[in-house]
Amino acid sequence: MNELIQSVVYGDDFGKAIFLMVTGVGFVFLVQCVFYIVIKLFSRLS
């Protein structure tokens, strides 16, 4: 894990952009899954 952080901090701009894109897409996917679960839960309660 430390090697990944070091490669992002001291890497080139392309590597930083790829890291940011992958983490951003992963975060957006996680938020969409949470919204889906919350909507399913509320639809079963009502």
N, CA, C and O atoms as a GROMACS GRO file, in nm:
protein
  184
    1MET      N    1   0.083  -0.120   0.000
    1MET     CA    2   0.000   0.000   0.000
    1MET      C    3   0.087   0.126   0.000
    1MET      O    4   0.057   0.224  -0.067
    2ASN      N    5   0.195   0.119   0.076
    2ASN     CA    6   0.284   0.233   0.081
    2ASN      C    7   0.350   0.259  -0.054
    2ASN      O    8   0.374   0.374  -0.091
    3GLU      N    9   0.380   0.152  -0.126
    3GLU     CA   10   0.440   0.167  -0.259
    3GLU      C   11   0.344   0.234  -0.356
    3GLU      O   12   0.386   0.313  -0.441
    4LEU      N   13   0.213   0.202  -0.344
    4LEU     CA   14   0.113   0.266  -0.429
    4LEU      C   15   0.105   0.415  -0.403
    4LEU      O   16   0.099   0.496  -0.496
    5ILE      N   17   0.105   0.452  -0.276
    5ILE     CA   18   0.099   0.594  -0.240
    5ILE      C   19   0.223   0.667  -0.288
    5ILE      O   20   0.215   0.778  -0.339
    6GLN      N   21   0.339   0.604  -0.271
    6GLN     CA   22   0.464   0.666  -0.316
    6GLN      C   23   0.466   0.682  -0.468
    6GLN      O   24   0.515   0.783  -0.519
    7SER      N   25   0.413   0.584  -0.541
    7SER     CA   26   0.413   0.595  -0.687
    7SER      C   27   0.317   0.704  -0.735
    7SER      O   28   0.341   0.766  -0.838
    8VAL      N   29   0.210   0.726  -0.661
    8VAL     CA   30   0.118   0.834  -0.698
    8VAL      C   31   0.178   0.969  -0.665
    8VAL      O   32   0.169   1.062  -0.745
    9VAL      N   33   0.239   0.981  -0.548
    9VAL     CA   34   0.295   1.109  -0.506
    9VAL      C   35   0.411   1.151  -0.595
    9VAL      O   36   0.421   1.267  -0.636
   10TYR      N   37   0.500   1.056  -0.626
   10TYR     CA   38   0.620   1.090  -0.703
   10TYR      C   39   0.610   1.049  -0.850
   10TYR      O   40   0.709   1.057  -0.923
   11GLY      N   41   0.493   1.007  -0.895
   11GLY     CA   42   0.478   0.963  -1.033
   11GLY      C   43   0.456   1.078  -1.129
   11GLY      O   44   0.454   1.195  -1.090
   12ASP      N   45   0.440   1.042  -1.256
   12ASP     CA   46   0.415   1.143  -1.358
   12ASP      C   47   0.266   1.180  -1.359
   12ASP      O   48   0.185   1.120  -1.288
   13ASP      N   49   0.233   1.280  -1.440
   13ASP     CA   50   0.096   1.329  -1.444
   13ASP      C   51  -0.002   1.225  -1.498
   13ASP      O   52  -0.116   1.219  -1.453
   14PHE      N   53   0.043   1.143  -1.593
   14PHE     CA   54  -0.044   1.040  -1.649
   14PHE      C   55  -0.082   0.938  -1.542
   14PHE      O   56  -0.198   0.896  -1.534
   15GLY      N   57   0.012   0.897  -1.462
   15GLY     CA   58  -0.015   0.802  -1.354
   15GLY      C   59  -0.109   0.859  -1.250
   15GLY      O   60  -0.197   0.789  -1.201
   16LYS      N   61  -0.090   0.986  -1.218
   16LYS     CA   62  -0.180   1.052  -1.123
   16LYS      C   63  -0.321   1.061  -1.179
   16LYS      O   64  -0.418   1.042  -1.106
   17ALA      N   65  -0.334   1.089  -1.308
   17ALA     CA   66  -0.465   1.100  -1.370
   17ALA      C   67  -0.536   0.965  -1.373
   17ALA      O   68  -0.656   0.958  -1.348
   18ILE      N   69  -0.463   0.859  -1.404
   18ILE     CA   70  -0.522   0.725  -1.404
   18ILE      C   71  -0.568   0.686  -1.264
   18ILE      O   72  -0.678   0.633  -1.247
   19PHE      N   73  -0.485   0.713  -1.164
   19PHE     CA   74  -0.522   0.683  -1.025
   19PHE      C   75  -0.647   0.760  -0.985
   19PHE      O   76  -0.737   0.703  -0.924
   20LEU      N   77  -0.653   0.887  -1.019
   20LEU     CA   78  -0.769   0.969  -0.985
   20LEU      C   79  -0.895   0.919  -1.056
   20LEU      O   80  -1.002   0.917  -0.996
   21MET      N   81  -0.882   0.879  -1.182
   21MET     CA   82  -0.997   0.829  -1.256
   21MET      C   83  -1.048   0.698  -1.197
   21MET      O   84  -1.169   0.680  -1.181
   22VAL      N   85  -0.958   0.607  -1.164
   22VAL     CA   86  -1.000   0.477  -1.110
   22VAL      C   87  -1.065   0.495  -0.974
   22VAL      O   88  -1.170   0.435  -0.948
   23THR      N   89  -1.006   0.575  -0.887
   23THR     CA   90  -1.067   0.595  -0.755
   23THR      C   91  -1.198   0.671  -0.766
   23THR      O   92  -1.291   0.643  -0.690
   24GLY      N   93  -1.207   0.766  -0.856
   24GLY     CA   94  -1.332   0.841  -0.874
   24GLY      C   95  -1.444   0.754  -0.926
   24GLY      O   96  -1.557   0.762  -0.876
   25VAL      N   97  -1.416   0.670  -1.024
   25VAL     CA   98  -1.517   0.580  -1.078
   25VAL      C   99  -1.560   0.480  -0.972
   25VAL      O  100  -1.679   0.448  -0.960
   26GLY      N  101  -1.466   0.430  -0.895
   26GLY     CA  102  -1.500   0.337  -0.787
   26GLY      C  103  -1.587   0.401  -0.681
   26GLY      O  104  -1.681   0.340  -0.632
   27PHE      N  105  -1.556   0.526  -0.646
   27PHE     CA  106  -1.636   0.596  -0.546
   27PHE      C  107  -1.777   0.623  -0.597
   27PHE      O  108  -1.874   0.606  -0.522
   28VAL      N  109  -1.791   0.664  -0.722
   28VAL     CA  110  -1.923   0.690  -0.779
   28VAL      C  111  -2.005   0.561  -0.784
   28VAL      O  112  -2.124   0.563  -0.755
   29PHE      N  113  -1.942   0.450  -0.821
   29PHE     CA  114  -2.011   0.322  -0.823
   29PHE      C  115  -2.059   0.283  -0.684
   29PHE      O  116  -2.170   0.233  -0.668
   30LEU      N  117  -1.975   0.305  -0.583
   30LEU     CA  118  -2.013   0.274  -0.445
   30LEU      C  119  -2.132   0.358  -0.400
   30LEU      O  120  -2.223   0.307  -0.336
   31VAL      N  121  -2.132   0.486  -0.432
   31VAL     CA  122  -2.244   0.574  -0.395
   31VAL      C  123  -2.371   0.531  -0.466
   31VAL      O  124  -2.478   0.533  -0.405
   32GLN      N  125  -2.363   0.492  -0.592
   32GLN     CA  126  -2.481   0.446  -0.663
   32GLN      C  127  -2.536   0.318  -0.602
   32GLN      O  128  -2.658   0.301  -0.596
   33CYS      N  129  -2.450   0.229  -0.558
   33CYS     CA  130  -2.497   0.107  -0.490
   33CYS      C  131  -2.568   0.140  -0.360
   33CYS      O  132  -2.670   0.079  -0.329
   34VAL      N  133  -2.515   0.234  -0.284
   34VAL     CA  134  -2.580   0.274  -0.159
   34VAL      C  135  -2.717   0.334  -0.189
   34VAL      O  136  -2.813   0.301  -0.120
   35PHE      N  137  -2.729   0.421  -0.288
   35PHE     CA  138  -2.858   0.479  -0.324
   35PHE      C  139  -2.956   0.371  -0.368
   35PHE      O  140  -3.074   0.376  -0.333
   36TYR      N  141  -2.909   0.273  -0.443
   36TYR     CA  142  -2.996   0.164  -0.489
   36TYR      C  143  -3.050   0.086  -0.370
   36TYR      O  144  -3.169   0.054  -0.365
   37ILE      N  145  -2.964   0.055  -0.274
   37ILE     CA  146  -3.007  -0.020  -0.156
   37ILE      C  147  -3.106   0.062  -0.074
   37ILE      O  148  -3.205   0.007  -0.026
   38VAL      N  149  -3.082   0.190  -0.058
   38VAL     CA  150  -3.173   0.275   0.019
   38VAL      C  151  -3.309   0.285  -0.051
   38VAL      O  152  -3.412   0.279   0.016
   39ILE      N  153  -3.311   0.299  -0.182
   39ILE     CA  154  -3.438   0.308  -0.255
   39ILE      C  155  -3.513   0.175  -0.246
   39ILE      O  156  -3.635   0.175  -0.226
   40LYS      N  157  -3.443   0.063  -0.260
   40LYS     CA  158  -3.510  -0.067  -0.245
   40LYS      C  159  -3.567  -0.084  -0.105
   40LYS      O  160  -3.677  -0.136  -0.088
   41LEU      N  161  -3.492  -0.041  -0.005
   41LEU     CA  162  -3.539  -0.053   0.133
   41LEU      C  163  -3.663   0.033   0.155
   41LEU      O  164  -3.759  -0.014   0.217
   42PHE      N  165  -3.662   0.156   0.107
   42PHE     CA  166  -3.778   0.243   0.125
   42PHE      C  167  -3.899   0.194   0.045
   42PHE      O  168  -4.013   0.211   0.089
   43SER      N  169  -3.876   0.134  -0.071
   43SER     CA  170  -3.991   0.085  -0.149
   43SER      C  171  -4.055  -0.037  -0.081
   43SER      O  172  -4.176  -0.058  -0.096
   44ARG      N  173  -3.979  -0.116  -0.008
   44ARG     CA  174  -4.038  -0.229   0.063
   44ARG      C  175  -4.111  -0.184   0.189
   44ARG      O  176  -4.206  -0.250   0.232
   45LEU      N  177  -4.070  -0.075   0.248
   45LEU     CA  178  -4.134  -0.028   0.369
   45LEU      C  179  -4.268   0.041   0.343
   45LEU      O  180  -4.355   0.042   0.430
   46SER      N  181  -4.284   0.097   0.226
   46SER     CA  182  -4.409   0.168   0.198
   46SER      C  183  -4.505   0.085   0.116
   46SER      O  184  -4.615   0.132   0.085
   0.00000   0.00000   0.00000
